[in-house]
Amino acid sequence: MDKHPDKPARKPKHASLIQQGKTFTEADYSLQRLLGGMSVEKFLAEHWHKKPLLVRQALPDFGDWLNRDSLSELACQDNSEARLVQFKRGLCQLEYGPFEPEELSGLPKKNWSLLVSGVNHLLPQGDWLLHRFDFIPAARLDDLMVSFAPPGGGVGPHFDSYDVFLIQGQGRRRWEISAQDDLTVVEGAPLRILKEFRVDQSWELEPGDMLYLPPQLAHNGVALTDCMTWSVGFRAPKSDEIVGQFLTHLQDKLELPGMYADPELKRPKHVAEIPSAMLDWAEKTIRAAVRWDKAEIADFLGRYLSEPKAHVFFDPPERPKSLAAFSKAIRKHGVALDARSQMLFRGEAFFMNGERLEASPPLRAKLCDLADQRMLPPSKCEQEQCPELVGLLHLWYQAGYLFPAGLSPAGLSPVGLSPVGLSLAE
């Protein structure tokens, strides 16, 4: 719900947010450098879900193009997820955006933190950074959050239920971690702030440094100067969430004829007792109706994991190209997924933003490339190679799910047509 219903909607103004003169290419950063010289296999075997990893100068000089003013501008947009955390008299206070500019410009000089989630949906450079981590399955990759904090700012000692890479942009921040088992949180606090926190180890991160933290590890980040932190987070569905959503998925597919009947009804001894015949009928009906196999679970998981978050909306082109014009454009420029699109597959089934598609063998190879790399170069967009591909891509283009590369939606300036799904150069 809008905090300021009487104010006109604030539209995205991406161009003014970018500090000029900063561009990023595959050649700037290597995957080996990102992980501190180790291979992906070594990182996954020794650190992922297991222990922290500090990498000095993992992304040197990255992030200079976004500062407090430009992040504040993002936090004032209606399409952003913004939070403001302040500590007053030892108590944590949490406010949700979108904010008014004067609310953010009038903040004190210390002890607060502004956080904007989903920056990968708002700025192409954010999307570029998020997909530097495509050595983790796309089904696990969540979003990029960027925070600004003046000296003393942070969100307090806490733990996350998911893996996170913390990249230092501008300024310096001290990170403290603890292997403590006691994860009791402060009762009534708006965030999961730990009641007790014992520092086992700490580091001061400089611009370009990166710290990986596994789930359930207590940690606390405190700004030492005005600083920006980029957080790459991962999705970890809870068991009850998955089961509940799967049952809803089954319910949506149920079409059962018939209803309970008892033509041989006898007068009951206890009028309030549930009849045995009704119980037997319900058991038989449910057992016959609620059945699933691994294929059904895969179908559910593909739809569920590719479903956009509730606040995400797509922008279909205002003046969509005809099929012929679209075909000509992608043969020249290629095609790229919108940053908000989530495309996954399992076997011959593909899932685009919650929708399922069965692909023929010729189409499957093309869609695999599109899902993995989040783009197709012009050489793979020839209609003669796969006639059904162009028609499908045009339908997704009309829905706002993808666009001809170089003709990005919503006024965004694309970072480039490098295949981000290939991660960084080894």
N, C-alpha and C positions, 0 to 999 in steps of 0.2 A: 504494500500500500504506500502511495506517495506521501512522504512527510509534509510536503508543501503542495496540497491539492489546488491552491489558487494560483500557483505559478505555472507559466507555460512550460511545456516539456523541453528539456535541454537536449538537443540533438548532438550526436558525436561530432567532434571537431578534431579529427585525427592529425591533420597536417600541422597544426600549431603545437602539437605535443612533442614533435621530434626535434631534437637538437641537431642543427645542420652539420653536414660534413662527416657523418658517421655511417658507414656502410659495413656489411658483414658478408663474407663469402666462405665457402667451404675451405678455402686455403688458409684462412685466418687461424682456425683452430683445428686441432686433430683430436680424434677420439682417444688416442694414446695419451695426449697431454691432459685431456679432461679427467682421465682416471689416474693421473699421477704416474704414467709410464707403464701401468700394468694392462694386461689384456682384459677384454670383457669377461672371458671365461674365468680368469683369476679373481676378478672383482666379484663375480656372482658366487664363486665357490667359497671365498674367504670373508667377504664383507656383507653382501646383500642379505638382509634379515638377521645379521649376526653381530657385526661390530662396526663402529664408526670408521670413517676414512677422511683424513684432512689432506687436501691437495692445494699446495701453494701455487698460485698463478695458473689455475686450471683454465680460466677465461680472461686473459690479460686485457685490460682496457675496455672490457665489455660494460655496457650500462651507462656510459657517460651521457647518452642521448636522452635519458629520463631523469628528472630531478624533482625536488619537492613541488615546485609550481606545476609541472606537467602532470605529476601523479595526483595532485589536488584537483586539477582540471578533470582528470578521469573520474575521480571520486564524486564529482558533481554531476556526472552524466546519468541519465535515467536508465541506461542499459548496463551500468556497472554494479558490481557487488562490493560495496565499500563498508569498512568498519573503522571506528575510532575508539581506541583503548586509552583510558587515562587512569592514573592512580592518584586519588585524593585522600589524604589522611589515612593512608594504608589500605584503602578500599578500592577495588577494581570497578571501574565504570565503563560500560560498553554502549556505544551508539551505532546505529545502522544508517547508511546513506540511502539515497543520494543526499549530499550536503549542499548547503548554500556556500558560495565562495567566502563570505564574511565569517562563517563559522570556522573555517579552516585557517583563514589569515589571522584571526585573533587568538590563536592558541598560544599557551605559554612557551617559554624557551626550553623547558625541560619536561621529562617524565610523561610522554605520550607517544602513541604510535598510530599511524594511519596505514591501513591495509586495504589493498584492492585485489580481489580474486579475479580469475578468468582474464588476466591481461592478454593471454594468448588469443582471446576472441576480440580484443579491442585494438591491438596494434600488431602489424605483421612481424615486427622484430620480436615481439613476445612469442608469437607462434613459431618463429624460427628457433628461438632458444629452447622452447619446450620440446621440439622434435630433434634436438641434439641428443635426447635421451631415448631415441627409438631402438636402442639395444634392449629395452624392456618391452614386453608385449603391449601393443596399443590398448588392449583390453584393461590393462593396469594403469596406464598413463591418465592422469586426471587433469590438472591445470597448473598454470603459473600464477603465483601470487607475488605481488611486489609491495614492499612496505617502506615507509619513511619514518625515521625516529630521530628526534634531537637527543642531546646527551641525557642519559638516564632512561631513555624510552625503551619499552619492550612490552611483552604481554605477560610477564611473570613466569616463574618456573612451572613447567607443565610437561605433558607427554602426548605424543600423537599415536594414533592407532595404525598409522601407515608410514611407509618409508618417505624420506624427504631429502632433497639436495638443497643446501643453503648456499647461495652464491652471493658474495659480497660485491655490491656495485660501488657506489661512492662511499667515502668515509670508512670508519673503523667500528667494529663491534666485537665485544667479548662474548664468547660462547662457553658456557659451563655445562658439563654433563655429569650424570650420576647413575651408577648401576643399581641403585636402591630398589628393593622389592616393594617398599611401602609407597603405593600410588594413591593414597587417600587424598581427596581434593577438599578444598575449602568449601564448606557448606554454604549454599546461597550465592556463591560467586557466579557471575555471568559466563566465565570461562573456566576450563578445567585446571585451575591453579592448585598446585600441590600444597598441602598443609605443611609438610616438612620437606626440606630439600638439602641434601648433603652433597657438596661439590667434591667429585673425585678427580676431575681433570678440567682444565680450561685452556682456551686458545684465544688469541686476538687475531681477527681476520682483517686483512687489508684488501683493497680493491682487486678483484680478480681471483681471490682465494675461494675455495669451495669446501664445505663440510657435509659429508653424507652421514645421516643418522638412521638407524633401523627403528622399527616400531617399538613402542613401549619403553623407550629409553628416556628417562627424565632429563630435561635440558632447560636452559635459561639463557636468553640472549639479551644483552644490555648494550645500548648504543654508547660509544665512547666519544663520538663526535656526531654531527649531523650525518646520517648514513642511510643508504638504500640497501635492502636485502631482497634478493630474488629467490623464491622458494618453489622448487619443482616438486609437486606432490603427486602421490599415486593412489589409485582407487583400491580399496580393500573392503568389499561388501561383507556385511555381518551375516552370520548364519541365519538368524531369524528373519532378516530382511530378504534374503534369497528365497527361503522357504515360503514366506508370506507372499512374495511377488509371483512365485511359481504357481501357487494355489490360485491366485487371481488370474494368472495366465490360463490355467486349466478351466476355470470358471467361465472365462470369456468364450471358450470353445465348446462348452457344453450345450447340447441340444437334445434333451431327453423327452421322449413322448411318455404319456401315461401319468397316472396319479394313484395315490393310495385308495384302496377300496376294501370293504369288509362285508360282503354280502352274507357271510355265515356268522355274523356277530352274535355272541352270547352275552347274556346279562353278567356284568363283572361282579366279583365279590367285593372289590374295593374300587369305587368309582374314580378315585384319584390316581390309581396305579396305571402306569403306561402299559398298554396291552402288549403281550408277547408277540402277537401277530404283526403289530406295527413295527416293533423293534426288528423282527426278522426281515420284514419287507425293506426297511431302511438300510439294514446291513447288506442285503442282497443288491439293492439298487446302487448303493455307493461303491461297493466292490466292483460292480460291473461297469460303472461310469468312470471312476477315478483310476485310470491306468496310464502308465507312461513308461517309456524306455529311454535309452540314452539319446536317441535321435530327437525325441520330444524335448528333452532337457537342453540339447544343443540349440534347438530352434528357439526356445525361451531365452537362453543365455545370450544368443546373438541379438535378439530383439531388445532385451533388457539392457545389455551393456552398450548398445549403440543408440539407445533412446536419448535424445537431448535432455538436458536438465530443464526444470520447469520454467526457468527465467529466459531460456534461449529461444529466440525466434529468428527465422530466416528472412532474407530480403530478396524476393523474386525480382528480376529485372523489370524496371518500369516500362521499358519498350523492348521486349524480348526479340531477339533475332529469329528470323525464320529458320527452318531446318537447313535450308540450303546455305544461308549466310553463316549460320553457326558452324556447319561442316567446313566451310571455307576458312573460317577463323581458326578452328582448332588444327586444321591441316597446316596452317602457317605458324601458329603460336603454341600449339599444345593445349592441354586442359589441366586445371588445378582444382583441388577440393577447397571449398570455403573453410576457413579456420574453425568454424563451428561444427562442421560435419564430422561424424564418426562413422568410419566404414570398416567393417570386420568381415571375416568369412570363416567358414568351417566346411571343408569338403567342397561340394558344388553349390552350397547355399551361401549367399552374400547378404549382408545386412547394412543398409544405409539409413542412418538416423531412425532406427526402430522398424524399418520396413524390410521384408524378406524378398529375395529374388533367387530363383533357380537359374543357373547359368549353364549354357551348352559348353562343350569343350573348347571351341574356338573363342567364345566370349570369356570363358573362365580365365584364360591366361592373361587377357587384357585387364580384367577386373582385379586379378591378383596384383598386377603391377600398380594399378591405381590405388588399391588399398594399402599396399606396402610403402609406396613411394609418395602417395598423396598427390601425384601428378602423372600425366602421360605426355611424353615429348611428341612433337609433330609427326615423327616417323611411325608412331604407333596409333595414330588417329586416322589412318587412311581407311576410307569406307570399303575399299576393295578387299582389304585384309579380313574384315569382319563386318558385314553389312548391318547386323543388328546393333553393333556397338554405338554408332553415331546417333541412332534413334533413342537409345536408352540414355546416353549422355545428354541429349537435348531435353529429354523429360526432366532429368535432374537439374539441368541448367534453369529450366523454367520454374522449378521449385526453389531455386536459390542455393542448391547444395554444392554446385561447382560453377566454374566460369572459364571462358577462354583465357589462358595465361596472358598476363599483360593487360587484361581488361577486368581488374578486380572490382568487387562489389563495394557499395557503401562509401565510395571515395577513398578506399585504402590504397596506399602505394605498395605494391608487392615488393618483397625483399629480392625476389628473383625466381627463376625457374629451376633452381638446383633441386635435385630429388631429395627433399628433406627426410623422407622415410629411410634413406640409406645411412642415416646418422652421419657422423663425421668421417673424414678420410682416415683410414688406418695409418 
